[in-house]
Amino acid sequence: MTNHQDMIHNLVNRYHHLEHSQLLNDIVFAIDNSAIVAITDRTGKIIYANEFFSNLSKYSQDELLGENQRIVNSGYHPKSFFKEMWQTIGKGQIWRGEICNRAKDGSFYWVDTTIVPFLNEKGTPEQYISIRYNITEKKSIEASLRKQAELYRLITENAGDYVAVVDAEGMIHYQSPSVEKLLGTSNPNILNSTTEVDRISVKEALERVNQTDVHEVRVEFSLHATPNSILQMSGSLSRITTEGEFAGYSVLVLQDSTAAKKQEQLILDLASTDQLTGLLNRRAFLKELFVEIDRVKHTDELLGLVHLNIDKLRYANETFGHDRGDEILKKVAERLTSHLDGAVCGRTAGDEFAFVMKSNASADELFEWTRALQKKIEEPIEVAGKLYNPSVSCGLSVYPIHATEVPGWITTTEQAMQYVKEQGGSGSAVFVPDMYSKSLDRIILENELRKSVKEGHFILEYQPKVNLDKEQIVGFEALVRWQHPDLGRIPPDKFIALAEETKMIIPLGEWILEEAFKQSKQLQALRTVPITVAVNLSAVQLESPDLIPFVRALMEKTGIDPATIEMEVTESAFADRLEMISSLRQLRDLGFVVSIDDFGTGFSSFSYIKEFPAETVKIDMSFVRDIETSENSRAIIRAIVTMADTAGMNVIAEGIETKEQAVIVKQLGCREGQGYLYSRPIPASEIPELLEKFTKTWKSAE
């Protein structure tokens, strides 16, 4: 069969009852009722338009007949488009294409068009028949898909997240274009840019996602973006659970956490390092003592802890000035560093240092090393062109001979050092048991503490927490005060540590919780919006198995809304007692708010803080105290706020005493503040008056 005439001829021969005219009429009828049909003369004037054409164009058939085909021209196509079309059909050739037309009401519609020219005996077109199909919906879908594809392209090229699809073997099947910008090469494999150790880590994560019930795991690794640039990446690996081509694969979503890691390191460096000497500060040094003991617990190695005090340094400060005194401290630190060969060493007080020595031989060997180092430190130092002869007192305590836990180790060392100072200084001594004896004051204080807990000689005072934007009180911190009937008021720093050591903090803490719960109930009645009451929890309380049952019973007894109580724990406390996290999680599950107090002074990494069950961090007042002059303090606060924002945590600045400090911490991103600028701790009876004062001030500001 070579053409339509052959088709008609064959049909007529096969079905003898058919006539040519009947068959043609049937074909025309079928086309006319399934497509848009129009016939124009050689100039484009419409001489026939079927009902389909009329319905789609919204022109009546009478309106269409006699009009040029341009009546439905939308102006969408350039003149060259129609010029090419007319050239084609003018040559007697069939033209096919997609045309955007305009209906009578101004709406656009698309048609898939075939134009067939009919030629006279001279081979010149006399008229044209166009057959069109409505493809408006198809074009709309295509436009939508193009738009979505463009949006996806823009998102994947410019988003901060880097996305890849990876199979169970670690083969990359897709990665977002942003990866190319990150690595600076075309078609890079992001996993090939990691270290061998990190690739093993990713493989282990893939195995965990694909071979266990865990559908998502966190991943972190270093990425060699360029030969001289290493980025820190963090994100998640999630298994694809839907059916389809990529079923069983995993989606790797990564973020560049380099800046966050740098800020985390900044906090660690500034908060754990003594800024004058570059040695560990007291808190960081204490943390390392726990590490050292854990390391040698099951070995025969001896550890010598030495406390070194520079005798009468204040006289050097008075003689040469404090700047020169700082030079002496730095010189002592340099000598310690050079002779200790990487051993743990820190500056634990203004004129005190401490360090750890190791020996597999005997305590005598550690003592000889201590005496030798003492002599090295006491060599003359040139200060302001003059020689200064330092004198130092060294006390040595050996683990596990003299102590088996860090607190006792420190105490025995300090006792040995104090013994040397009492003998005139400039010497070394190893601890012996008769150096340690409780003072009469301590005995009296311990006895009175036990009696006062039983007889209720304690009160709570409340210091407000203020919203820095509205200057409105949003909560109070409950602070315990010991009001002894004979000794008067005893400050917390004199009895809290003693209460923890003697475990009296447990009954005292239960009393504090009950009083705070009752006060919270009264506070809620004073305001239409909730006011939180923060209670400090000791590490000893959190380690007690009775804490959670007691809190549950107290909730039932008082009917307290747990969301109005904030449980505070210091960062340095939980850094050394990870088992406390279980208690804190249970408190949070009960509905209490959990906050980290004194933040920035401890040792928790950002990755750990993100997993810690807390909603709030309280920046330690030591960073606020000198914020007006210290760039380091501002840098620490700025970094803490940035990381807290990332983890979705609230930030409170403690110790605000001036309006300037309040302005700065607010500018750095802190949402709430606490300190003497707003109020000293006050008795519960004065809270209504303080709330009324703040309410009036706030409303007048509005």
C-alpha positions in Angstrom: 0.0 0.0 0.0 1.6 3.3 -1.1 -1.0 6.0 -0.3 -4.5 6.7 0.9 -6.0 5.9 -2.5 -4.6 2.4 -2.4 -6.2 2.1 1.1 -9.6 3.1 -0.2 -9.3 0.9 -3.3 -8.4 -2.1 -1.2 -11.2 -1.6 1.2 -13.8 -1.3 -1.6 -12.4 -4.5 -3.3 -12.6 -6.4 0.0 -16.0 -5.2 1.0 -18.0 -5.1 -2.3 -21.1 -3.5 -0.7 -19.0 -0.3 0.0 -18.9 2.6 -2.5 -16.1 5.1 -2.7 -18.4 8.0 -1.7 -19.8 6.1 1.3 -16.4 5.1 2.5 -15.1 8.7 2.2 -18.1 10.0 4.0 -17.5 7.6 6.9 -13.8 8.6 7.2 -14.7 12.3 7.2 -17.4 11.7 9.8 -15.0 9.8 12.0 -12.3 12.5 11.8 -14.8 15.3 12.2 -16.1 13.9 15.5 -12.7 13.1 17.0 -10.5 16.1 16.1 -10.6 19.8 15.3 -11.0 20.2 11.6 -10.7 23.3 9.5 -10.4 24.0 5.8 -8.9 27.2 4.5 -8.3 28.5 1.1 -4.8 29.3 -0.2 -4.8 32.7 1.6 -5.8 31.2 4.9 -9.5 32.2 4.9 -11.5 29.7 6.8 -14.1 28.0 4.5 -15.0 25.2 6.9 -14.8 24.8 10.7 -16.3 21.8 12.6 -18.0 22.0 16.0 -14.8 20.9 17.8 -13.0 24.0 16.5 -15.9 26.2 17.5 -16.1 24.8 21.0 -12.4 25.1 21.7 -12.0 28.6 20.2 -15.2 29.8 21.7 -16.2 31.4 18.4 -19.4 30.3 16.7 -19.0 28.6 13.3 -20.6 31.6 11.7 -18.0 33.8 13.3 -15.2 31.6 12.0 -16.3 31.2 8.4 -14.9 33.8 6.2 -12.3 34.9 8.7 -8.6 34.5 8.3 -6.9 31.8 10.4 -5.2 34.6 12.2 -8.4 35.1 14.2 -7.0 32.6 16.7 -3.4 33.8 16.6 -2.1 34.2 20.1 1.0 36.2 19.4 3.0 33.5 21.3 5.0 32.3 18.3 7.5 34.5 16.4 6.8 35.5 12.7 9.5 33.1 11.6 7.5 30.2 13.0 4.6 30.9 10.7 6.9 31.8 7.8 8.4 28.3 7.9 5.0 26.8 8.1 3.7 28.6 5.0 6.8 27.8 3.1 6.3 24.1 3.8 2.6 23.9 2.9 3.2 26.3 0.0 5.5 23.7 -1.5 2.6 21.1 -1.2 4.3 19.4 1.8 2.5 18.4 5.0 3.4 20.5 8.1 3.2 19.2 11.6 3.7 21.1 14.8 2.3 22.4 18.1 0.6 25.8 18.0 -0.6 28.0 20.9 -3.9 29.8 19.9 -6.0 32.3 21.6 -9.7 31.8 22.2 -12.4 34.5 21.9 -12.4 35.0 25.7 -8.6 35.7 25.6 -7.6 32.3 27.1 -4.8 30.3 25.5 -5.0 26.7 24.3 -2.5 24.4 22.6 -3.2 22.2 19.6 -1.1 19.4 18.0 -1.6 20.4 14.3 -1.3 18.6 11.0 -1.9 20.8 7.8 -2.4 18.9 4.6 -2.3 21.0 1.3 -4.6 20.0 -1.6 -3.1 20.6 -5.0 -4.7 21.5 -8.3 -3.7 20.0 -11.6 -0.8 22.4 -11.8 0.5 21.1 -8.4 -0.3 24.4 -6.7 -2.1 24.3 -3.3 -5.8 25.4 -3.6 -6.8 24.8 -0.1 -5.5 23.4 3.2 -7.1 21.0 5.6 -5.8 21.2 9.2 -6.5 18.5 11.8 -5.8 19.5 15.4 -5.9 17.8 18.7 -6.3 19.7 22.0 -3.0 19.3 24.0 -3.5 22.2 26.5 -3.5 19.9 29.5 -0.4 18.1 28.3 1.4 21.4 27.8 0.3 22.6 31.2 1.8 19.5 32.8 5.0 19.9 30.8 5.3 23.5 31.9 4.7 22.5 35.5 7.3 19.8 35.2 9.8 22.2 33.7 9.1 24.7 36.6 9.5 22.0 39.2 12.7 20.8 37.5 14.0 24.4 37.5 13.1 24.9 41.1 14.8 21.5 42.0 17.9 22.6 40.0 18.0 25.9 41.9 17.5 24.2 45.2 20.1 21.5 44.7 22.7 23.9 43.3 22.3 26.6 46.0 21.0 24.8 49.1 23.3 24.5 52.1 22.6 20.7 52.2 24.4 18.3 50.0 22.3 15.3 48.9 23.4 12.0 47.5 21.7 8.6 46.8 24.0 5.7 47.6 23.5 1.9 47.3 24.3 -0.7 50.0 27.8 -1.0 48.6 28.6 2.7 48.9 28.2 3.5 45.1 26.9 7.0 44.4 23.9 6.9 42.0 23.0 10.6 42.4 24.4 13.7 44.1 23.1 17.2 44.0 24.9 19.8 41.8 25.9 21.6 44.9 28.5 18.9 45.5 30.3 20.0 42.4 30.6 23.5 43.8 31.7 22.2 47.1 34.5 20.1 45.6 35.3 22.3 42.6 35.2 19.5 40.1 32.6 18.1 37.7 31.0 14.7 38.5 32.9 14.2 41.8 32.3 11.2 44.1 31.8 12.8 47.5 32.8 9.6 49.3 36.0 9.3 47.4 37.1 12.7 48.9 37.0 11.3 52.4 39.8 9.7 54.3 40.1 5.9 54.4 39.0 5.9 58.1 35.9 8.0 57.2 35.0 5.7 54.3 35.0 2.8 56.7 32.8 4.7 59.0 30.3 5.5 56.2 30.3 1.8 55.2 29.6 0.8 58.8 26.7 3.3 58.8 25.4 1.8 55.6 25.5 -1.7 57.0 23.6 -0.5 60.1 20.9 1.2 58.0 20.5 -1.8 55.7 20.9 -4.7 58.0 19.1 -3.5 61.2 15.8 -2.0 62.1 17.5 1.4 62.3 16.3 3.5 59.4 18.5 6.6 60.0 21.9 7.2 61.5 24.0 10.2 62.0 27.3 10.5 60.1 30.3 12.8 60.4 33.5 12.9 58.4 36.2 15.1 57.0 36.1 16.0 53.4 39.2 17.0 51.3 37.5 19.8 49.3 40.9 20.9 47.8 44.4 19.7 48.5 44.8 22.5 51.1 41.2 22.6 52.4 39.5 20.1 54.8 35.8 20.5 55.6 33.9 19.0 58.4 30.7 17.4 57.2 27.8 16.1 59.3 24.4 14.8 58.5 22.3 11.7 58.2 22.0 8.5 56.2 18.4 7.3 55.7 17.2 4.1 54.0 14.7 4.5 51.2 11.6 2.4 52.1 9.3 3.3 49.2 9.0 1.0 46.2 10.6 2.0 43.0 14.0 2.0 41.2 15.9 3.2 44.3 14.2 1.0 46.8 16.7 -0.3 49.3 19.2 2.5 48.6 19.9 5.3 51.1 19.8 9.1 51.0 22.8 10.8 52.4 22.1 14.4 53.5 25.1 16.5 54.6 25.8 20.0 55.9 29.1 21.8 56.1 29.7 22.0 59.8 33.2 23.4 59.6 32.2 26.7 61.1 30.3 25.1 63.9 33.2 22.8 64.7 35.6 25.8 64.7 33.3 27.7 67.1 33.0 24.5 69.3 36.8 24.3 69.3 37.0 28.1 70.2 34.8 27.4 73.2 36.9 24.5 74.2 40.2 26.4 73.8 39.0 29.5 75.6 37.1 27.8 78.3 39.6 25.1 79.1 42.9 26.9 78.6 44.4 29.4 81.0 44.8 32.5 78.9 48.0 33.7 80.5 50.1 30.6 80.4 48.4 28.4 77.8 48.2 25.5 80.3 44.9 23.8 81.2 42.8 25.8 83.6 41.5 24.3 86.9 38.4 22.7 85.5 40.1 21.2 82.5 42.9 19.9 84.7 40.4 18.2 87.0 38.8 16.5 84.1 42.1 15.1 83.0 42.7 13.7 86.4 39.6 11.5 86.0 41.0 10.4 82.6 44.4 9.6 84.1 42.9 7.4 86.9 40.7 5.6 84.5 43.7 4.8 82.3 45.8 3.2 85.0 43.1 1.6 87.2 43.9 -2.0 86.1 47.7 -1.5 85.7 50.6 -1.4 88.1 51.5 2.2 87.0 51.9 4.8 89.7 50.7 8.4 89.2 52.2 11.3 91.1 50.0 14.4 91.4 52.0 17.5 92.4 50.6 20.8 93.5 53.2 23.6 93.1 52.7 27.0 94.8 55.0 30.0 94.1 55.8 31.3 97.5 55.1 35.0 98.2 54.4 35.9 94.6 52.5 38.9 95.8 55.8 40.5 96.9 57.0 40.1 93.3 53.9 41.8 92.1 54.4 44.6 94.6 58.0 45.0 93.6 57.9 44.7 89.9 54.2 45.3 89.1 51.5 42.8 88.1 52.7 42.7 84.5 56.1 41.5 85.6 54.4 39.1 88.0 52.6 37.7 84.9 56.0 37.2 83.3 57.1 35.1 86.2 54.0 32.9 85.9 54.6 32.5 82.2 58.2 31.6 82.8 57.3 29.0 85.4 54.7 27.5 82.9 57.4 27.4 80.2 59.8 25.5 82.5 57.1 23.1 83.5 56.1 22.4 79.9 59.7 21.9 78.8 60.6 19.4 81.6 57.3 17.5 81.8 57.4 16.2 78.2 53.7 16.4 77.4 52.4 15.3 80.8 49.1 16.7 82.1 49.8 20.2 83.5 47.6 23.1 84.5 47.4 26.4 86.3 44.9 25.7 89.1 44.9 29.1 90.9 46.6 32.5 90.7 50.0 31.3 91.9 49.5 27.6 91.8 50.2 24.9 89.2 49.6 21.2 89.2 50.9 18.3 87.1 50.9 14.5 86.8 54.0 12.3 86.7 54.1 8.5 85.9 56.3 5.8 87.2 56.5 2.0 87.0 59.0 1.9 89.9 58.1 3.5 93.2 56.7 6.5 95.0 60.3 7.4 95.9 61.2 7.8 92.3 58.2 10.2 91.8 59.4 12.2 94.9 62.9 12.5 93.5 61.6 13.8 90.2 59.5 16.3 92.1 62.5 17.6 94.0 64.5 17.8 90.8 61.8 19.8 89.1 61.4 22.1 92.1 65.1 23.0 91.7 64.7 23.7 88.0 61.8 26.0 88.7 63.7 27.9 91.3 66.5 28.9 89.0 66.8 32.7 88.7 64.4 34.5 86.3 65.3 37.8 84.7 62.5 40.3 85.3 62.7 43.9 84.1 66.5 43.6 83.8 66.8 42.2 87.3 67.2 38.6 88.6 64.3 37.2 90.5 64.8 34.0 92.5 61.5 32.2 92.7 60.7 30.0 95.7 58.2 27.2 95.2 56.4 24.7 97.5 55.6 21.3 96.1 53.3 18.6 97.5 53.1 15.1 96.1 50.4 12.5 96.5 50.7 9.1 94.7 47.8 7.2 93.2 46.7 4.5 94.4 48.9 4.6 97.5 47.5 7.8 99.1 44.1 8.1 97.4 42.0 6.1 95.0 39.6 8.8 93.8 40.2 12.3 92.4 38.8 14.3 95.3 40.9 12.5 97.8 43.9 12.7 95.5 43.7 16.5 95.3 43.1 16.9 99.0 46.1 14.8 100.0 48.3 16.7 97.5 47.2 20.1 98.8 47.8 18.9 102.3 51.4 18.0 101.4 51.9 21.3 99.7 50.5 23.2 102.7 52.8 21.3 105.0 55.8 22.6 102.9 54.5 26.2 103.1 54.1 25.9 106.9 57.7 24.8 107.1 58.8 28.0 105.3 58.3 27.0 101.7 61.0 26.3 99.0 60.8 22.5 99.3 58.9 19.3 98.4 57.0 16.8 100.5 55.1 13.6 99.9 51.8 13.1 101.7 51.7 11.1 104.9 48.4 10.3 106.7 48.9 12.4 109.8 49.0 15.5 107.5 45.3 15.2 107.1 43.0 16.1 109.9 39.6 17.8 109.9 39.7 21.3 111.3 37.5 22.1 114.3 35.5 24.6 112.1 34.7 21.8 109.7 33.5 19.5 112.4 31.3 22.1 113.9 29.9 23.1 110.5 29.1 19.5 109.6 27.3 18.9 112.8 25.4 22.1 112.5 24.5 21.3 108.9 22.9 18.0 109.9 21.0 19.7 112.7 19.8 22.6 110.5 18.5 20.2 107.8 16.4 18.4 110.4 15.2 21.6 112.1 14.6 23.6 108.9 17.0 26.5 109.3 17.0 27.1 105.5 15.0 29.5 103.3 14.7 30.0 99.6 15.3 33.4 97.9 14.3 34.0 94.3 16.2 35.9 91.6 14.2 36.9 88.5 15.0 35.9 84.9 14.1 38.6 82.4 13.2 38.6 78.7 15.8 40.9 77.2 13.5 42.2 74.4 10.4 43.0 76.6 12.3 43.5 79.9 9.5 41.3 81.4 10.0 38.7 84.1 9.6 35.2 82.7 10.9 33.1 85.6 12.8 32.9 88.9 15.7 30.9 90.1 15.3 29.4 93.6 18.5 29.9 95.7 18.9 28.2 99.1 20.1 30.2 102.0 21.2 28.8 105.4 19.9 31.1 108.2 21.6 29.6 111.3 20.0 30.8 114.6 23.4 31.3 116.3 25.9 31.6 113.5 23.8 33.9 111.3 23.6 33.6 107.5 26.1 31.2 106.1 26.9 31.7 102.4 26.3 28.7 100.0 29.9 28.3 99.1 30.6 27.4 102.7 28.0 24.6 102.9 26.9 23.3 99.5 30.2 21.3 98.9 30.0 20.0 102.5 26.3 19.0 102.0 27.3 17.1 98.8 30.2 15.4 100.4 28.2 14.3 103.4 25.1 13.4 101.3 23.0 15.9 103.3 22.3 17.5 100.0 19.6 14.7 99.4 17.3 15.6 102.2 18.1 19.3 101.8 17.4 19.0 98.0 14.0 17.4 98.7 13.0 20.3 100.9 14.1 22.8 98.2 12.1 21.0 95.5 9.0 20.9 97.7 9.3 24.6 98.5 9.9 25.5 94.9 6.9 23.5 93.7 4.7 25.3 96.2 6.0 28.7 95.3 5.5 27.9 91.6 1.8 27.1 92.2 1.4 30.5 93.9 3.3 32.3 91.1 1.0 30.9 88.4 -2.0 32.5 90.2 -0.3 36.0 90.0 0.1 36.0 86.2 -1.9 35.0 83.2 1.2 33.7 81.4 3.3 30.9 83.0 6.3 31.8 85.1 9.1 29.2 85.5 10.9 28.4 88.7 14.4 27.0 88.3 15.9 24.6 90.9 19.5 23.6 91.0 20.1 19.8 91.2 23.3 18.4 92.6 25.1 15.6 90.9 24.6 13.6 94.1 20.8 14.1 93.9 20.8 13.0 90.2 22.7 9.8 91.1 20.3 8.9 93.8 17.8 6.2 92.9 15.2 7.9 95.1 15.1 11.2 93.1 12.6 10.3 90.3 10.1 8.5 92.7 10.3 11.5 95.0 9.6 13.9 92.2 6.7 11.9 90.9 5.1 11.8 94.4 5.7 15.5 94.8 4.0 16.3 91.5 1.0 14.3 92.6 0.9 16.0 96.0 1.2 19.6 94.7 -0.6 19.2 91.4 2.3 21.2 89.8 2.5 21.7 86.0 6.0 20.3 85.3 6.4 22.8 82.4 6.7 25.6 85.0 9.7 24.0 86.8 13.2 24.1 85.3 15.7 21.6 86.6 19.3 23.0 86.4 22.5 21.0 86.4 26.0 22.5 86.0 27.9 21.6 82.9 31.0 20.6 84.8 29.0 18.2 87.0 27.5 16.2 84.2 30.8 16.2 82.2 32.2 13.8 84.8 29.0 11.8 85.5 27.5 10.6 82.3 25.2 8.3 84.2 23.2 11.4 85.3 21.8 11.7 81.8 19.3 8.9 82.6 17.8 10.8 85.5 17.7 14.0 83.4 15.9 12.2 80.6 13.4 10.8 83.0 12.8 14.3 84.4 12.3 15.7 80.9 9.9 12.8 80.0 7.9 13.9 83.0 7.5 17.3 81.4 10.1 19.3 83.3 12.4 21.8 81.6 16.1 20.9 81.8 18.8 23.5 81.6 22.6 23.5 81.7 24.0 26.0 84.2 27.4 27.7 84.1 27.7 26.8 80.4 31.1 27.5 78.7 33.2 26.6 81.8 33.0 22.8 81.3 34.2 20.5 78.7 31.2 19.2 76.7 31.6 19.1 72.9 28.8 20.5 70.7 28.0 17.0 69.3 27.4 15.8 72.9 25.4 18.9 73.9 23.1 18.2 70.9 22.2 14.8 72.4 21.9 16.1 76.0 18.3 16.3 77.2 18.2 20.0 77.8 16.2 22.9 76.4 18.2 25.8 77.9 21.9 26.8 78.4 22.8 29.4 81.0 26.1 31.2 80.1 28.3 31.5 83.1 28.6 34.9 84.7 32.4 34.8 84.4 32.0 35.6 80.6 29.5 38.4 81.3 31.5 40.0 84.0 34.2 41.4 81.6 32.1 41.3 78.4 32.5 45.1 77.9 36.3 44.8 77.6 37.1 41.1 76.8 36.9 40.1 73.1 37.4 36.5 74.3 34.3 36.5 76.4 32.3 38.0 73.6 33.6 35.4 71.2 32.7 32.6 73.6 29.1 33.9 74.1 28.7 34.5 70.4 29.8 30.9 69.7 27.6 29.4 72.4 24.6 31.3 71.0 25.3 30.1 67.5 25.5 26.5 68.6 22.5 26.7 70.8 20.5 28.2 67.9 21.6 25.2 65.8 20.4 22.8 68.5 17.2 24.7 69.1 18.1 25.7 72.7 17.3 28.9 74.6 20.2 31.0 76.0 20.3 32.8 79.3 23.1 35.1 80.3 23.9 35.1 84.1 25.5 37.8 86.2 24.2 40.9 84.3 25.0 43.9 86.5 25.0 46.9 84.1 22.8 48.1 81.3 25.8 48.0 79.0 26.2 44.3 79.7 22.5 43.7 79.0 22.8 45.5 75.7 25.8 43.5 74.6 24.5 40.0 75.5 21.2 40.9 73.8 23.1 41.9 70.6 25.1 38.6 70.8 21.8 36.7 70.7 20.9 35.9 74.3 17.1 35.9 74.8 17.0 36.1 78.6 19.2 37.6 81.3 19.6 37.3 85.1 21.6 39.4 87.5 21.7 42.3 90.0 20.8 44.8 87.3 17.2 43.4 87.5 17.2 42.3 91.2 19.1 40.6 93.9 17.7 37.4 95.2 14.6 38.3 97.2 12.3 36.5 99.7 9.1 34.9 98.3 7.0 37.6 100.0 8.5 40.3 97.8 7.8 38.6 94.5 4.4 40.2 93.9 5.8 43.7 94.3 8.6 43.0 91.9 6.3 41.5 89.3 4.0 44.6 89.6 7.0 46.9 89.2 8.2 45.1 86.1 4.7 45.0 84.6 4.3 48.8 85.0 7.7 49.4 83.5 7.0 47.2 80.5 3.5 48.7 79.8 4.9 52.2 80.1 7.6 51.3 77.5 4.9 50.1 75.2 
